[in-house]
Amino acid sequence: MKKIYHLSSCDTCRRILKELDAPASFSLQDIKTEPLTEEQLDDLKLLSGNYEALFNKRARLYKERDLKNKQLSEDDYRELLLDHYTFLKRPVIINGNKTFIGNSKKTVEEAKESLHE
């Protein structure tokens, strides 16, 4: 699978997509206009190891709901990820058997190298 989950209204995602210059073989999914399905989220969990790895702890709703002071289980992370698109750490880039989650410089560089091998 060659897919990038992103948020089109996010400046960081737009910058990274431009920087990646992904080949046409990649499909893009804007998670705001086309939310993750349960099946897609479960597939992402298999690729990443757990739901927490996909969870954005810098999301505004994370702070507003005071989630940092709660003990969240994997089921909680799953429900929150399905509940609102901002909880997904973005972008999520899947290139075959390689998965890149988030926008750290190192992650973006590794994804870029993987896309253009």
FIMARVO-598047 format. One record per atom (N, C-alpha, C): z, x, y. Coordinates in steps of 0.05 Angstrom, whole numbers, m for minus. Each point is the difference from the previous one (the first is absolute). Layout:
BEGIN
[[Z; X; Y]]
...
END
This chain:
BEGIN
[[0; 17; m24]]
[[0; m17; 24]]
[[0; 18; 25]]
[[m15; m9; 20]]
[[m1; 15; 25]]
[[5; m21; 22]]
[[25; 0; 10]]
[[8; m21; 19]]
[[19; 11; 20]]
[[m1; m11; 24]]
[[19; 7; 21]]
[[12; m26; 11]]
[[27; m2; m2]]
[[14; m22; 12]]
[[10; 10; 27]]
[[m7; m16; 21]]
[[7; 9; 27]]
[[6; m24; 17]]
[[7; 5; 26]]
[[5; m21; 19]]
[[m19; 6; 24]]
[[m19; m18; 5]]
[[m20; 5; 20]]
[[12; 1; 28]]
[[22; m13; 4]]
[[13; 0; 27]]
[[18; 24; 5]]
[[2; 18; m20]]
[[17; 23; 2]]
[[m16; 24; 10]]
[[8; 11; 23]]
[[m14; 24; 11]]
[[0; 23; m20]]
[[22; 4; m13]]
[[2; 23; m19]]
[[m19; m4; m24]]
[[m2; m24; m10]]
[[m19; m6; m22]]
[[m28; 4; 9]]
[[m7; m9; 24]]
[[m27; 3; 10]]
[[m7; 30; 3]]
[[19; 15; 11]]
[[m4; 29; 3]]
[[m5; 14; m27]]
[[17; m7; m19]]
[[m2; 12; m27]]
[[m26; m8; m13]]
[[m8; m25; 2]]
[[m26; m8; m13]]
[[m23; 15; 13]]
[[1; 4; 25]]
[[m22; 15; 14]]
[[1; 29; m10]]
[[24; 11; m2]]
[[3; 28; m9]]
[[m9; 4; m29]]
[[6; m20; m17]]
[[m7; 2; m28]]
[[m30; m2; m4]]
[[m14; m16; 16]]
[[m29; m4; m3]]
[[m6; m6; m29]]
[[13; m21; m10]]
[[m2; m7; m29]]
[[m29; m7; m7]]
[[m9; 9; m23]]
[[m27; m7; m10]]
[[m3; m31; m2]]
[[m24; m9; 0]]
[[m6; m29; m2]]
[[9; m12; m26]]
[[6; 17; m20]]
[[9; m10; m26]]
[[28; m11; 1]]
[[14; 5; 22]]
[[28; m10; 3]]
[[0; m28; 12]]
[[17; m17; m11]]
[[3; m26; 12]]
[[25; 0; 18]]
[[m1; m13; 22]]
[[22; m2; 19]]
[[12; m27; m1]]
[[27; m2; 0]]
[[13; m26; 1]]
[[20; 1; 23]]
[[m5; m17; 20]]
[[18; m4; 23]]
[[22; m18; m10]]
[[25; 10; m3]]
[[22; m15; m12]]
[[10; m23; 17]]
[[m9; 0; 26]]
[[8; m23; 17]]
[[m18; m24; m5]]
[[m25; 5; m2]]
[[m19; m22; m4]]
[[m4; m7; m29]]
[[6; 19; m18]]
[[m2; m4; m29]]
[[25; 11; m13]]
[[22; m15; 1]]
[[25; 10; m11]]
[[m2; 9; m29]]
[[18; 18; m8]]
[[2; 9; m27]]
[[6; m23; m19]]
[[m13; m1; m22]]
[[7; m19; m21]]
[[23; 12; m17]]
[[12; m17; m16]]
[[21; 10; m18]]
[[m12; 20; m19]]
[[m24; m5; m10]]
[[m13; 18; m19]]
[[m6; 27; 14]]
[[m10; m1; 24]]
[[m6; 25; 14]]
[[25; 16; 4]]
[[22; m13; 9]]
[[25; 14; 4]]
[[11; 12; m26]]
[[m2; m15; m21]]
[[9; 11; m26]]
[[m17; 24; m9]]
[[m26; m1; 6]]
[[m17; 22; m7]]
[[8; 25; 17]]
[[6; m5; 26]]
[[8; 22; 17]]
[[27; 12; m9]]
[[17; m17; m11]]
[[26; 10; m11]]
[[m5; 19; m23]]
[[m19; m8; m18]]
[[m6; 17; m23]]
[[m11; 27; 10]]
[[m16; 0; 21]]
[[m11; 25; 10]]
[[20; 17; 15]]
[[19; m13; 13]]
[[20; 15; 17]]
[[26; 6; m14]]
[[6; m15; m22]]
[[25; 4; m14]]
[[21; m21; 5]]
[[1; m10; 25]]
[[20; m21; 6]]
[[m8; m14; 26]]
[[13; m22; 6]]
[[m6; m15; 24]]
[[11; 14; 25]]
[[22; 14; m4]]
[[12; 13; 23]]
[[m19; 21; 12]]
[[m16; 13; m16]]
[[m19; 20; 10]]
[[m21; m13; 18]]
[[m4; m25; m3]]
[[m20; m15; 16]]
[[12; m12; 25]]
[[26; 1; 2]]
[[14; m15; 20]]
[[4; 16; 26]]
[[m7; m12; 22]]
[[1; 12; 27]]
[[27; m6; 12]]
[[18; 20; 0]]
[[26; m3; 12]]
[[0; 4; 30]]
[[m23; 5; 11]]
[[m2; 2; 29]]
[[m11; m26; 13]]
[[m5; m20; m17]]
[[m10; m25; 11]]
[[21; m14; 18]]
[[m10; m13; 20]]
[[18; m14; 19]]
[[17; m20; m14]]
[[m12; m15; m19]]
[[15; m20; m15]]
[[23; 12; m16]]
[[m4; 25; m9]]
[[21; 13; m16]]
[[25; 3; 17]]
[[m4; 7; 26]]
[[23; 3; 18]]
[[11; m28; 8]]
[[m19; m18; 7]]
[[9; m27; 9]]
[[16; m15; m22]]
[[m7; 4; m25]]
[[14; m13; m22]]
[[24; 16; m9]]
[[5; 23; 13]]
[[22; 17; m7]]
[[0; 8; m30]]
[[m24; 6; m10]]
[[m2; 6; m29]]
[[11; 28; m7]]
[[3; 17; 20]]
[[10; 27; m7]]
[[29; m1; m9]]
[[14; m21; 7]]
[[28; m3; m8]]
[[3; m17; m25]]
[[m22; m5; m13]]
[[1; m16; m25]]
[[m9; 17; m23]]
[[11; m5; m23]]
[[m8; 14; m25]]
[[m24; m15; m12]]
[[m24; 10; 4]]
[[m24; m14; m10]]
[[m8; 9; m28]]
[[m6; m20; m16]]
[[m9; 6; m28]]
[[m31; 1; 1]]
[[m11; 8; m23]]
[[m30; 0; m2]]
[[m11; m28; 4]]
[[14; m20; m10]]
[[m9; m28; 4]]
[[1; m7; 29]]
[[20; 9; 15]]
[[2; m5; 29]]
[[m24; 12; 14]]
[[m6; 25; m7]]
[[m23; 14; 13]]
[[m25; m15; m6]]
[[m4; m9; m25]]
[[m24; m15; m7]]
[[m2; m26; 16]]
[[21; m15; 2]]
[[0; m25; 15]]
[[m6; 5; 30]]
[[12; 21; 11]]
[[m4; 6; 28]]
[[m29; 8; 5]]
[[m12; 16; m18]]
[[m27; 9; 2]]
[[m19; m24; m1]]
[[6; m20; m16]]
[[m17; m24; m2]]
[[5; m18; 23]]
[[24; 1; 12]]
[[8; m17; 22]]
[[m15; 6; 26]]
[[m2; 26; 6]]
[[m12; 7; 26]]
[[m15; 26; m2]]
[[m25; 0; 10]]
[[m17; 24; m2]]
[[11; 25; 13]]
[[17; m3; 20]]
[[9; 25; 14]]
[[19; 17; m17]]
[[9; m12; m22]]
[[18; 16; m18]]
[[m15; 20; m17]]
[[m27; m2; m1]]
[[m15; 19; m16]]
[[m4; 25; 16]]
[[8; 23; m12]]
[[m5; 26; 13]]
[[m30; 5; 0]]
[[m11; 5; 24]]
[[m29; 1; 3]]
[[m9; 28; 10]]
[[m25; 5; m6]]
[[m18; m13; m19]]
[[7; 7; m29]]
[[m11; m15; m18]]
[[2; 6; m29]]
[[m29; 6; m9]]
[[m4; 24; m9]]
[[m27; 9; m8]]
[[0; 5; m29]]
[[m18; m13; m14]]
[[m3; 4; m29]]
[[m27; 11; m5]]
[[0; 24; m12]]
[[m25; 13; m7]]
[[1; 7; m30]]
[[m10; m18; m16]]
[[1; 4; m29]]
[[29; 0; m10]]
[[9; 22; m11]]
[[28; 1; m10]]
[[19; 13; 20]]
[[m9; 5; 25]]
[[17; 11; 20]]
[[6; m21; 21]]
[[26; m1; 8]]
[[9; m19; 20]]
[[14; 14; 22]]
[[m6; m7; 25]]
[[12; 12; 23]]
[[12; m23; 17]]
[[26; 3; 6]]
[[15; m22; 14]]
[[11; 11; 26]]
[[m6; m13; 22]]
[[12; 7; 25]]
[[m18; 17; 18]]
[[12; 7; 23]]
[[m16; 14; 20]]
[[10; 28; 8]]
[[15; 12; m18]]
[[9; 27; 6]]
[[m24; 19; 0]]
[[1; 21; 16]]
[[m22; 19; 2]]
[[m8; 10; m27]]
[[20; 8; m16]]
[[m6; 11; m27]]
[[m14; m20; m17]]
[[9; m25; 0]]
[[m12; m21; m16]]
[[m29; m5; 8]]
[[m5; m1; 27]]
[[m27; m5; 10]]
[[m18; 23; m7]]
[[9; 25; 2]]
[[m16; 23; m7]]
[[m7; 0; m30]]
[[20; m6; m16]]
[[m6; m1; m29]]
[[m20; m23; m7]]
[[3; m22; 13]]
[[m19; m22; m4]]
[[m28; 7; 9]]
[[m2; 13; 23]]
[[m26; 9; 10]]
[[m14; 19; m19]]
[[15; 19; m11]]
[[m11; 19; m19]]
[[m9; m15; m25]]
[[16; m19; m9]]
[[m7; m15; m24]]
[[m25; m17; 3]]
[[m3; m11; 24]]
[[m24; m18; 5]]
[[m26; 16; 1]]
[[2; 25; 8]]
[[m25; 16; 4]]
[[m3; 23; m20]]
[[12; m4; m24]]
[[m3; 20; m21]]
[[m27; m2; m13]]
END
